[in-house]
Amino acid sequence: MTDKHDRVEVVLGDLGNAQVKWTAAGSYLFNARLIAQNDVNLFENEMGLFTEFYNNYKDVPQYAVDRLSEGIVACDTVSAILKAGKNVYEQEEQDNVHAFKNLY
């Protein structure tokens, strides 16, 4: 059987790893948003024969930027929650709260 302290360390490590991955996901979305803002543009004067379709699609780049912005906020939020949870768990472990409350 594993020591209870070892299990806590594994949980803390898992929380930390998950937090890092959510932070990285937010960074990827941030980079994608930069590309969408700077490199994905529709200009009516460049549409040529497809000018009549321009009005249907001219808002697509901004729509993509808006959805990517929402994704960045969501990733940052999840990352912050995981970090806060890990910090609380670490502090409680340090203070031996879990043992006092007979949580494990």
N, CA, C and O atoms as a MOPAC input file, in Angstrom:
PM7 MOZYME 1SCF
protein

 N      0.84100 1    -1.17300 1     0.00000 1
 C      0.00000 1     0.00000 1     0.00000 1
 C      0.89000 1     1.24100 1     0.00000 1
 O      1.93300 1     1.28500 1     0.65200 1
 N      0.44400 1     2.24800 1    -0.75200 1
 C      1.23300 1     3.47500 1    -0.81400 1
 C      0.96000 1     4.34700 1     0.39500 1
 O     -0.12300 1     4.33400 1     0.98000 1
 N      1.95600 1     5.08200 1     0.73200 1
 C      1.84600 1     6.03000 1     1.82500 1
 C      0.88800 1     7.15200 1     1.43000 1
 O      0.86600 1     7.56500 1     0.27100 1
 N      0.10200 1     7.64700 1     2.37700 1
 C     -0.86100 1     8.71500 1     2.09300 1
 C     -0.16600 1     9.95900 1     1.56400 1
 O     -0.69100 1    10.64800 1     0.69000 1
 N      0.99600 1    10.23900 1     2.08900 1
 C      1.75400 1    11.40000 1     1.61900 1
 C      2.11300 1    11.24100 1     0.14600 1
 O      2.05900 1    12.20600 1    -0.61500 1
 N      2.47800 1    10.03100 1    -0.25600 1
 C      2.81100 1     9.78500 1    -1.65800 1
 C      1.60800 1    10.04500 1    -2.56000 1
 O      1.75300 1    10.59000 1    -3.65400 1
 N      0.42400 1     9.65400 1    -2.10000 1
 C     -0.78500 1     9.88700 1    -2.90000 1
 C     -1.06600 1    11.37300 1    -3.02600 1
 O     -1.48500 1    11.83500 1    -4.08700 1
 N     -0.84300 1    12.11800 1    -1.97100 1
 C     -1.04700 1    13.56200 1    -2.02500 1
 C     -0.07400 1    14.18200 1    -3.01700 1
 O     -0.45100 1    15.05500 1    -3.79900 1
 N      1.16500 1    13.73600 1    -2.98800 1
 C      2.16500 1    14.25600 1    -3.93000 1
 C      1.75200 1    13.97400 1    -5.37100 1
 O      1.94400 1    14.81900 1    -6.24500 1
 N      1.18700 1    12.79300 1    -5.62800 1
 C      0.73500 1    12.44900 1    -6.98300 1
 C     -0.40200 1    13.37900 1    -7.40100 1
 O     -0.40800 1    13.88900 1    -8.52100 1
 N     -1.36300 1    13.60000 1    -6.50600 1
 C     -2.48000 1    14.49700 1    -6.80800 1
 C     -1.96800 1    15.90500 1    -7.07000 1
 O     -2.40000 1    16.54900 1    -8.02600 1
 N     -1.07100 1    16.38600 1    -6.25300 1
 C     -0.51100 1    17.72100 1    -6.45600 1
 C      0.21300 1    17.81000 1    -7.79300 1
 O      0.10400 1    18.80800 1    -8.50600 1
 N      0.94900 1    16.76000 1    -8.12300 1
 C      1.63700 1    16.72400 1    -9.41800 1
 C      0.65700 1    16.72500 1   -10.57200 1
 O      0.86700 1    17.41400 1   -11.57100 1
 N     -0.42200 1    15.95000 1   -10.43900 1
 C     -1.43500 1    15.90600 1   -11.49400 1
 C     -2.11900 1    17.26400 1   -11.66600 1
 O     -2.36100 1    17.70200 1   -12.79100 1
 N     -2.42500 1    17.92100 1   -10.56200 1
 C     -3.03000 1    19.25400 1   -10.63900 1
 C     -2.07900 1    20.24300 1   -11.31500 1
 O     -2.49400 1    21.05000 1   -12.14700 1
 N     -0.80800 1    20.16600 1   -10.94800 1
 C      0.18500 1    21.04400 1   -11.56400 1
 C      0.33700 1    20.77800 1   -13.05100 1
 O      0.42500 1    21.71500 1   -13.84500 1
 N      0.37000 1    19.49900 1   -13.43800 1
 C      0.49000 1    19.14200 1   -14.85800 1
 C     -0.72300 1    19.61700 1   -15.65200 1
 O     -0.58600 1    20.14100 1   -16.75800 1
 N     -1.89600 1    19.43100 1   -15.08500 1
 C     -3.11000 1    19.87500 1   -15.76700 1
 C     -3.11300 1    21.39600 1   -15.92500 1
 O     -3.50100 1    21.91600 1   -16.97100 1
 N     -2.68500 1    22.09000 1   -14.90200 1
 C     -2.64000 1    23.55200 1   -14.95700 1
 C     -1.70100 1    24.02400 1   -16.06100 1
 O     -2.02300 1    24.95500 1   -16.79900 1
 N     -0.54200 1    23.38200 1   -16.17400 1
 C      0.42800 1    23.73900 1   -17.22100 1
 C     -0.16800 1    23.49600 1   -18.60700 1
 O      0.03600 1    24.29700 1   -19.52000 1
 N     -0.89900 1    22.40100 1   -18.76500 1
 C     -1.48700 1    22.08500 1   -20.07500 1
 C     -2.58000 1    23.07900 1   -20.45500 1
 O     -2.68500 1    23.46700 1   -21.61900 1
 N     -3.39100 1    23.49400 1   -19.49100 1
 C     -4.41600 1    24.48800 1   -19.78800 1
 C     -3.78100 1    25.84100 1   -20.10800 1
 O     -4.28400 1    26.56700 1   -20.96500 1
 N     -2.69700 1    26.18500 1   -19.44200 1
 C     -1.97800 1    27.42100 1   -19.75400 1
 C     -1.42500 1    27.35900 1   -21.17500 1
 O     -1.50700 1    28.33200 1   -21.92500 1
 N     -0.85900 1    26.20200 1   -21.53800 1
 C     -0.32400 1    26.02700 1   -22.89400 1
 C     -1.44200 1    26.12000 1   -23.93200 1
 O     -1.26000 1    26.71900 1   -24.99200 1
 N     -2.59000 1    25.53200 1   -23.63100 1
 C     -3.71800 1    25.60300 1   -24.56200 1
 C     -4.12500 1    27.05300 1   -24.79400 1
 O     -4.40700 1    27.44700 1   -25.92500 1
 N     -4.15500 1    27.84700 1   -23.72800 1
 C     -4.46400 1    29.26800 1   -23.86800 1
 C     -3.44200 1    29.98600 1   -24.73300 1
 O     -3.79700 1    30.87600 1   -25.50600 1
 N     -2.18100 1    29.61000 1   -24.60900 1
 C     -1.12100 1    30.21300 1   -25.43800 1
 C     -1.30500 1    29.86600 1   -26.90900 1
 O     -1.12300 1    30.71900 1   -27.77800 1
 N     -1.66400 1    28.61800 1   -27.19000 1
 C     -1.91300 1    28.20900 1   -28.58200 1
 C     -3.08500 1    28.99500 1   -29.17200 1
 O     -3.03300 1    29.44300 1   -30.31800 1
 N     -4.13500 1    29.15500 1   -28.37400 1
 C     -5.28600 1    29.92500 1   -28.84700 1
 C     -4.91600 1    31.39400 1   -29.04200 1
 O     -5.39100 1    32.03800 1   -29.97800 1
 N     -4.07800 1    31.91600 1   -28.16900 1
 C     -3.61300 1    33.30400 1   -28.30500 1
 C     -2.86700 1    33.48100 1   -29.62600 1
 O     -3.09100 1    34.45500 1   -30.34500 1
 N     -1.97700 1    32.53300 1   -29.94100 1
 C     -1.23700 1    32.60700 1   -31.20300 1
 C     -2.16500 1    32.48400 1   -32.40000 1
 O     -1.98000 1    33.17200 1   -33.40400 1
 N     -3.16100 1    31.61300 1   -32.30100 1
 C     -4.13600 1    31.46300 1   -33.38300 1
 C     -4.93100 1    32.75500 1   -33.56200 1
 O     -5.23700 1    33.15100 1   -34.68700 1
 N     -5.26300 1    33.41000 1   -32.44800 1
 C     -5.99500 1    34.67500 1   -32.53200 1
 C     -5.15300 1    35.74200 1   -33.23100 1
 O     -5.67700 1    36.51200 1   -34.03500 1
 N     -3.85600 1    35.79400 1   -32.93200 1
 C     -2.97700 1    36.75000 1   -33.62000 1
 C     -2.98500 1    36.52300 1   -35.12300 1
 O     -3.03300 1    37.47100 1   -35.90700 1
 N     -2.93800 1    35.26500 1   -35.51100 1
 C     -2.98200 1    34.93900 1   -36.94700 1
 C     -4.31800 1    35.37400 1   -37.53600 1
 O     -4.36700 1    35.97800 1   -38.60700 1
 N     -5.39600 1    35.06200 1   -36.82900 1
 C     -6.72000 1    35.44100 1   -37.32600 1
 C     -6.85500 1    36.95600 1   -37.43500 1
 O     -7.47100 1    37.45000 1   -38.38000 1
 N     -6.29600 1    37.69500 1   -36.49500 1
 C     -6.38900 1    39.15800 1   -36.50900 1
 C     -5.54900 1    39.77700 1   -37.62000 1
 O     -5.95200 1    40.76000 1   -38.24300 1
 N     -4.38300 1    39.19500 1   -37.86000 1
 C     -3.42100 1    39.82700 1   -38.76600 1
 C     -3.36200 1    39.23100 1   -40.16600 1
 O     -3.01200 1    39.92800 1   -41.11800 1
 N     -3.69600 1    37.96500 1   -40.30400 1
 C     -3.46000 1    37.28900 1   -41.58300 1
 C     -4.71900 1    36.79500 1   -42.27900 1
 O     -4.66400 1    36.39400 1   -43.44100 1
 N     -5.84300 1    36.81900 1   -41.59300 1
 C     -7.08300 1    36.32900 1   -42.19600 1
 C     -8.01400 1    37.52500 1   -42.37300 1
 O     -8.76000 1    37.89900 1   -41.46800 1
 N     -7.94900 1    38.09900 1   -43.53900 1
 C     -8.75900 1    39.28000 1   -43.81800 1
 C     -9.44500 1    39.12100 1   -45.16400 1
 O     -8.88000 1    38.57000 1   -46.10900 1
 N    -10.66300 1    39.61000 1   -45.22900 1
 C    -11.39300 1    39.63700 1   -46.48800 1
 C    -11.61000 1    41.09400 1   -46.87300 1
 O    -12.12500 1    41.88700 1   -46.08500 1
 N    -11.21500 1    41.42800 1   -48.07900 1
 C    -11.38900 1    42.79000 1   -48.56200 1
 C    -12.22400 1    42.75000 1   -49.83100 1
 O    -11.95000 1    41.98200 1   -50.75300 1
 N    -13.22700 1    43.57500 1   -49.85800 1
 C    -14.17200 1    43.56300 1   -50.98200 1
 C    -13.47600 1    43.79400 1   -52.31600 1
 O    -13.83000 1    43.17600 1   -53.32000 1
 N    -12.49200 1    44.67800 1   -52.32900 1
 C    -11.81000 1    44.98100 1   -53.59600 1
 C    -10.93300 1    43.83900 1   -54.09300 1
 O    -10.45100 1    43.88700 1   -55.22400 1
 N    -10.71300 1    42.80300 1   -53.26500 1
 C     -9.91700 1    41.65300 1   -53.67000 1
 C    -10.78400 1    40.45100 1   -54.05300 1
 O    -10.25100 1    39.40000 1   -54.40900 1
 N    -12.08200 1    40.58800 1   -53.98700 1
 C    -12.97400 1    39.46000 1   -54.20900 1
 C    -13.18200 1    39.14500 1   -55.69100 1
 O    -13.54000 1    38.02000 1   -56.03900 1
 N    -12.96400 1    40.11000 1   -56.54900 1
 C    -13.12600 1    39.87100 1   -57.98000 1
 C    -14.51600 1    39.36500 1   -58.31500 1
 O    -15.51400 1    40.01300 1   -58.00000 1
 N    -14.58100 1    38.20400 1   -58.95600 1
 C    -15.85100 1    37.61600 1   -59.36300 1
 C    -16.73000 1    37.22900 1   -58.17600 1
 O    -17.93400 1    37.02300 1   -58.33600 1
 N    -16.14400 1    37.13100 1   -57.00700 1
 C    -16.88300 1    36.65900 1   -55.82600 1
 C    -17.37900 1    37.78600 1   -54.93400 1
 O    -17.73500 1    37.55300 1   -53.77900 1
 N    -17.40500 1    39.01500 1   -55.46300 1
 C    -17.83300 1    40.16700 1   -54.68200 1
 C    -19.23300 1    39.97000 1   -54.10100 1
 O    -19.50200 1    40.38200 1   -52.97200 1
 N    -20.11700 1    39.34600 1   -54.86200 1
 C    -21.48800 1    39.16100 1   -54.37300 1
 C    -21.53700 1    38.25600 1   -53.14100 1
 O    -22.48100 1    38.34700 1   -52.35600 1
 N    -20.55900 1    37.40300 1   -52.95900 1
 C    -20.51300 1    36.52400 1   -51.79400 1
 C    -19.83700 1    37.18400 1   -50.58500 1
 O    -19.93400 1    36.69900 1   -49.45800 1
 N    -19.16000 1    38.28600 1   -50.84600 1
 C    -18.39900 1    38.96400 1   -49.79400 1
 C    -19.26300 1    39.30300 1   -48.58000 1
 O    -18.84700 1    39.07500 1   -47.44400 1
 N    -20.43700 1    39.83400 1   -48.80400 1
 C    -21.29600 1    40.24500 1   -47.69300 1
 C    -21.66700 1    39.07700 1   -46.78800 1
 O    -21.89800 1    39.27100 1   -45.59500 1
 N    -21.72600 1    37.88600 1   -47.32900 1
 C    -22.06100 1    36.71000 1   -46.51800 1
 C    -20.90300 1    36.27500 1   -45.62000 1
 O    -21.13400 1    35.65300 1   -44.58400 1
 N    -19.68300 1    36.58700 1   -45.99300 1
 C    -18.51400 1    36.06000 1   -45.29100 1
 C    -17.58200 1    37.10800 1   -44.69000 1
 O    -16.57700 1    36.75600 1   -44.07200 1
 N    -17.89900 1    38.38100 1   -44.86400 1
 C    -16.98100 1    39.42400 1   -44.40100 1
 C    -16.80500 1    39.43900 1   -42.88800 1
 O    -15.78900 1    39.93100 1   -42.39500 1
 N    -17.77100 1    38.91300 1   -42.14100 1
 C    -17.68200 1    38.90600 1   -40.68100 1
 C    -17.01900 1    37.65400 1   -40.10500 1
 O    -16.82800 1    37.55700 1   -38.89300 1
 N    -16.66900 1    36.70200 1   -40.96200 1
 C    -16.09300 1    35.43900 1   -40.48400 1
 C    -14.76900 1    35.64000 1   -39.74100 1
 O    -14.59600 1    35.05400 1   -38.67300 1
 N    -13.83000 1    36.43900 1   -40.25200 1
 C    -12.57500 1    36.60700 1   -39.49900 1
 C    -12.79000 1    37.15800 1   -38.08500 1
 O    -12.16200 1    36.68200 1   -37.14000 1
 N    -13.66200 1    38.14700 1   -37.93000 1
 C    -13.91500 1    38.69400 1   -36.59800 1
 C    -14.62400 1    37.67300 1   -35.71100 1
 O    -14.37300 1    37.61000 1   -34.50700 1
 N    -15.49800 1    36.88600 1   -36.30100 1
 C    -16.17500 1    35.82100 1   -35.55100 1
 C    -15.13500 1    34.84100 1   -34.99100 1
 O    -15.21900 1    34.42900 1   -33.83400 1
 N    -14.15700 1    34.47600 1   -35.82700 1
 C    -13.09700 1    33.55700 1   -35.38300 1
 C    -12.28200 1    34.19100 1   -34.25600 1
 O    -11.95400 1    33.52200 1   -33.27700 1
 N    -11.96100 1    35.45600 1   -34.38800 1
 C    -11.20600 1    36.16100 1   -33.34500 1
 C    -12.00000 1    36.16700 1   -32.04300 1
 O    -11.44100 1    35.92900 1   -30.97200 1
 N    -13.29200 1    36.43600 1   -32.13000 1
 C    -14.13300 1    36.46900 1   -30.92800 1
 C    -14.19500 1    35.10400 1   -30.25300 1
 O    -14.10400 1    35.02300 1   -29.02800 1
 N    -14.34900 1    34.02400 1   -31.02900 1
 C    -14.41400 1    32.68300 1   -30.43600 1
 C    -13.06200 1    32.28000 1   -29.84200 1
 O    -13.01700 1    31.63800 1   -28.79300 1
 N    -11.97700 1    32.64700 1   -30.49400 1
 C    -10.65100 1    32.36500 1   -29.94600 1
 C    -10.42900 1    33.13800 1   -28.65400 1
 O     -9.83200 1    32.61300 1   -27.71400 1
 N    -10.89900 1    34.37300 1   -28.59600 1
 C    -10.77800 1    35.17500 1   -27.37300 1
 C    -11.53400 1    34.51300 1   -26.22100 1
 O    -11.04600 1    34.47500 1   -25.09100 1
 N    -12.71500 1    33.99700 1   -26.50900 1
 C    -13.48300 1    33.28400 1   -25.48200 1
 C    -12.72600 1    32.03900 1   -25.00200 1
 O    -12.70700 1    31.73000 1   -23.81100 1
 N    -12.11000 1    31.34000 1   -25.94400 1
 C    -11.33700 1    30.14600 1   -25.59200 1
 C    -10.14200 1    30.48200 1   -24.71000 1
 O     -9.81700 1    29.73500 1   -23.78700 1
 N     -9.49600 1    31.59500 1   -24.99000 1
 C     -8.35100 1    32.03300 1   -24.17700 1
 C     -8.80300 1    32.29400 1   -22.74800 1
 O     -8.15600 1    31.85900 1   -21.79600 1
 N     -9.90200 1    32.99800 1   -22.60200 1
 C    -10.43400 1    33.29300 1   -21.26300 1
 C    -10.78100 1    32.00000 1   -20.53900 1
 O    -10.47600 1    31.84600 1   -19.35700 1
 N    -11.41400 1    31.07600 1   -21.24000 1
 C    -11.79000 1    29.79900 1   -20.61500 1
 C    -10.55600 1    29.02500 1   -20.16400 1
 O    -10.53300 1    28.49600 1   -19.05200 1
 N     -9.54100 1    28.95400 1   -21.00500 1
 C     -8.30900 1    28.24600 1   -20.63700 1
 C     -7.63700 1    28.89600 1   -19.43900 1
 O     -7.19500 1    28.21200 1   -18.51600 1
 N     -7.56300 1    30.21500 1   -19.45800 1
 C     -6.95500 1    30.93300 1   -18.33400 1
 C     -7.73700 1    30.70100 1   -17.04300 1
 O     -7.14800 1    30.56800 1   -15.97000 1
 N     -9.05800 1    30.65300 1   -17.15200 1
 C     -9.89700 1    30.42400 1   -15.97700 1
 C     -9.67400 1    29.03300 1   -15.40100 1
 O     -9.50300 1    28.87800 1   -14.19200 1
 N     -9.67700 1    28.02500 1   -16.26100 1
 C     -9.45400 1    26.65600 1   -15.79800 1
 C     -8.07000 1    26.53600 1   -15.17700 1
 O     -7.90700 1    25.91400 1   -14.12800 1
 N     -7.07700 1    27.12800 1   -15.82400 1
 C     -5.71300 1    27.08600 1   -15.30300 1
 C     -5.63500 1    27.72800 1   -13.91700 1
 O     -5.00500 1    27.18700 1   -13.00800 1
 N     -6.27400 1    28.87600 1   -13.76700 1
 C     -6.25300 1    29.57200 1   -12.47000 1
 C     -6.95700 1    28.76000 1   -11.39000 1
 O     -6.50000 1    28.72400 1   -10.24800 1
 N     -8.05700 1    28.11300 1   -11.73400 1
 C     -8.78200 1    27.28500 1   -10.76500 1
 C     -7.93000 1    26.10000 1   -10.33200 1
 O     -7.86300 1    25.77400 1    -9.14700 1
 N     -7.28500 1    25.46300 1   -11.28900 1
 C     -6.41200 1    24.33300 1   -10.95100 1
 C     -5.25500 1    24.77900 1   -10.06500 1
 O     -4.90600 1    24.10100 1    -9.09900 1
 N     -4.66300 1    25.92100 1   -10.39800 1
 C     -3.55700 1    26.43600 1    -9.59000 1
 C     -4.02400 1    26.76400 1    -8.17600 1
 O     -3.34400 1    26.44200 1    -7.20200 1
 N     -5.18600 1    27.40600 1    -8.06600 1
 C     -5.71800 1    27.75000 1    -6.74100 1
 C     -6.01400 1    26.48700 1    -5.93400 1
 O     -5.70500 1    26.41800 1    -4.74500 1
 N     -6.60800 1    25.49700 1    -6.58100 1
 C     -6.88700 1    24.23900 1    -5.89600 1
 C     -5.62500 1    23.55700 1    -5.42100 1
 O     -5.56800 1    23.03700 1    -4.30600 1
 N     -4.62000 1    23.56100 1    -6.26500 1
 C     -3.33600 1    22.95900 1    -5.88600 1
 C     -2.72800 1    23.71200 1    -4.71100 1
 O     -2.21500 1    23.09800 1    -3.77500 1
 N     -2.78400 1    25.03700 1    -4.75600 1
 C     -2.21800 1    25.84200 1    -3.66800 1
 C     -2.92800 1    25.57300 1    -2.34500 1
 O     -2.28400 1    25.44600 1    -1.30300 1
 N     -4.24500 1    25.48800 1    -2.38700 1
 C     -5.01100 1    25.19600 1    -1.16600 1
 C     -4.65400 1    23.81300 1    -0.64900 1
 O     -4.41900 1    23.63000 1     0.54500 1
 N     -4.61400 1    22.84800 1    -1.54600 1
 C     -4.29500 1    21.47700 1    -1.15000 1
 C     -2.89900 1    21.41100 1    -0.53100 1
 O     -2.69400 1    20.75700 1     0.49200 1
 N     -1.94500 1    22.09300 1    -1.16100 1
 C     -0.57600 1    22.10900 1    -0.62600 1
 C     -0.52500 1    22.75200 1     0.75700 1
 O      0.12900 1    22.24200 1     1.66700 1
 N     -1.22200 1    23.87600 1     0.90300 1
 C     -1.22200 1    24.56700 1     2.19000 1
 C     -1.87000 1    23.70500 1     3.27100 1
 O     -1.36900 1    23.62500 1     4.39200 1
 N     -2.98000 1    23.06500 1     2.93100 1
 C     -3.64400 1    22.19700 1     3.90000 1
 C     -2.76000 1    21.00300 1     4.25700 1
 O     -2.72800 1    20.57000 1     5.40900 1
 N     -2.05900 1    20.48600 1     3.28700 1
 C     -1.15500 1    19.36800 1     3.54600 1
 C     -0.02300 1    19.82900 1     4.46400 1
 O      0.37100 1    19.12600 1     5.39500 1
 N      0.48200 1    21.00900 1     4.18400 1
 C      1.54900 1    21.56300 1     5.01000 1
 C      1.06800 1    21.78900 1     6.44700 1
 O      1.80700 1    21.56400 1     7.40600 1
 N     -0.16500 1    22.23200 1     6.57100 1
 C     -0.73600 1    22.48400 1     7.89300 1
 C     -1.31500 1    21.22600 1     8.53700 1
 O     -1.80900 1    21.26700 1     9.66400 1
 N     -1.25100 1    20.12200 1     7.82200 1
 C     -1.73200 1    18.83200 1     8.30200 1
 C     -3.24500 1    18.82400 1     8.55300 1
 O     -3.73800 1    18.08000 1     9.40100 1
 N     -3.96200 1    19.65000 1     7.81400 1
 C     -5.41200 1    19.75600 1     7.97400 1
 C     -6.10500 1    18.44800 1     7.62800 1
 O     -7.06000 1    18.04700 1     8.29300 1
 N     -5.61800 1    17.78200 1     6.58000 1
 C     -6.27400 1    16.54200 1     6.14900 1
 C     -6.24000 1    15.48100 1     7.24400 1
 O     -7.21700 1    14.76000 1     7.45000 1
 N     -5.13300 1    15.39100 1     7.93100 1
 C     -5.03700 1    14.41200 1     9.00500 1
 C     -5.95100 1    14.78500 1    10.16100 1
 O     -6.57000 1    13.91500 1    10.77300 1
 N     -6.03600 1    16.06500 1    10.45700 1
 C     -6.89700 1    16.51400 1    11.55300 1
 C     -8.37000 1    16.21300 1    11.24800 1
 O     -9.14100 1    15.85900 1    12.13900 1
 N     -8.73400 1    16.36000 1     9.99500 1
 C    -10.13000 1    16.13100 1     9.59900 1
 C    -10.36700 1    14.66700 1     9.22500 1
 O    -11.47700 1    14.28900 1     8.85000 1
 N     -9.31900 1    13.84800 1     9.32800 1
 C     -9.40900 1    12.42600 1     8.99600 1
 C     -9.90300 1    12.21600 1     7.56400 1
 O    -10.72200 1    11.33600 1     7.29900 1
 N     -9.38300 1    13.04900 1     6.63800 1
 C     -9.79400 1    12.95900 1     5.24000 1
 C     -9.09500 1    11.82600 1     4.49700 1
 O     -9.56600 1    11.37500 1     3.45200 1
 N     -8.00200 1    11.38300 1     5.02700 1
 C     -7.34100 1    10.19400 1     4.42800 1
 C     -6.50900 1     9.51700 1     5.46700 1
 O     -5.87000 1     8.50300 1     5.18200 1

